[in-house]
């Protein structure tokens, strides 16, 4: 069984939810960048940066290291 990670952002009336496994982390980060660059998507660069940092934080936690608070 694979562990899943969840990133979620509620922005106004929109919800951005990403569910991925550890092997897909780089793909999710790339998708965040692509969405931030898309003028038709309300996810902006700040949002993408925050979600990317959270994804990296989740990676640290899955490696067995003690997480710091965000």
Helices and strands as residue ranges (DSSP letters): E 5-11, E 14-20, G 22-24, H 25-37, H 45-62
